[in-house]
Amino acid sequence: MTRLCSHLALLAVLSLSTATLAGERPLIGDVNNGERLLKAASSSAKVDGAWLNRLPDAALVKLIEQGKGGMPELDSENVLDAWDVLAALRAKNTDLRDLGPTASHVYLAETTLDDNAKARLKDQAKLGRITEQRRVFAFFDLDSGGKGVGAGDFAYVTSKDNKKRDVLKRDKKVGYAVFLPLAGFRDGQHEVAIAFDKDMKITAAVVRTPAGDAPADLNQAAQRFVGKGARGKYDALKAGGAGKAISELTAPLSDAYLAAAEAVYMFEVDERDYFAFD
């Protein structure tokens, strides 16, 4: 009973919260208990922002209860345990809501680079290894007046929801987010979450280690990229500054930005086709 009350009290606090910056968002659940449950299930917190952020919290909890969708099979039928596991997962992944703080809706786009896009990345961006498929999160604000969803959840829309997609007009779009590995950085297993505005300027960049930590030195360096980037430009980004972190991070994060931007352009091609006769 005590545990139930504590969860309900936390939910009440969350309903009033408007924290949207990374590190400030409260977690629904007991992270320590969630980590214990993951360990008991011979699992650990998966670090994959594109995977975890594909659904709202309530849907993720349902998958955790069912042990489906890549979630561990828990030795518990208590829904509060499922929320604790989600809290443990959220603690090790960048939250999409922190990347689109002014949005009310998010569209999940599964993009595939066409031959022209691959040529641009190879010839203009000078990228070596190219990943053809990426998930792009497109942010829209239909009804929040720029306030976003706070501690609530986005309204999620996919390509299967034509009626819902029909209202996601381009003039309501406020930006994008893409999660991708930092190829060429240390062990190649770090992840970066990059958010852009409509003009493809970086609004946020969050780096996670393979264990899901967000090191202060790397993320201070990543913040130097905020405001950098431009639509249709393939020059390497120059963040400026000195130090080991910025020196190591500059080329890999610049490459990640260019790869993410090209995925966004693929979504925009599809978007133009979808609304061609609107």
QUIWOUR-V825924 format. One record per backbone hydrogen bond with DSSP energy under -1.0 kcal/mol. NH is the residue of the N-H (numbers start at 1). CO is the residue of the C=O. If there is no record, write none. Layout:
BEGIN
nh={NH:NH}
co={CO:CO}
END
This chain:
BEGIN
nh={5:6:7:8:9:10:11:12:13:14:15:16:24:34:35:36:37:38:39:40:41:42:43:52:53:54:60:61:62:63:64:65:66:67:68:71:76:82:83:84:85:86:87:88:89:90:91:92:93:98:99:100:103:104:105:106:107:108:109:111:113:118:119:120:121:122:123:124:125:127:134:136:137:138:139:140:141:147:151:152:155:157:161:165:166:168:169:172:173:174:175:176:177:178:180:182:183:185:188:191:192:193:194:195:196:197:200:202:203:204:206:208:209:212:219:220:221:222:223:224:225:226:227:228:231:233:247:248:249:250:253:254:255:256:257:258:259:260:261:262:263:264:265:266:267:268:269:270:271:272:273:274:275:276:278}
co={1:2:3:4:5:6:7:8:9:10:11:13:21:30:31:32:33:34:35:36:37:39:38:48:49:51:56:57:58:59:60:61:62:63:63:68:74:78:79:80:81:82:83:84:85:86:87:89:90:95:96:96:100:140:140:155:138:157:136:134:132:114:115:116:117:118:119:120:120:121:111:109:177:107:175:105:172:144:17:149:104:106:158:161:162:165:167:169:170:139:139:196:137:194:192:190:181:182:185:208:180:206:178:204:176:201:197:228:195:195:193:191:213:209:215:216:217:218:219:221:222:223:202:225:199:230:243:244:245:246:249:250:251:252:253:254:255:256:257:258:259:260:261:262:263:264:265:266:267:268:269:270:271:273:275}
END
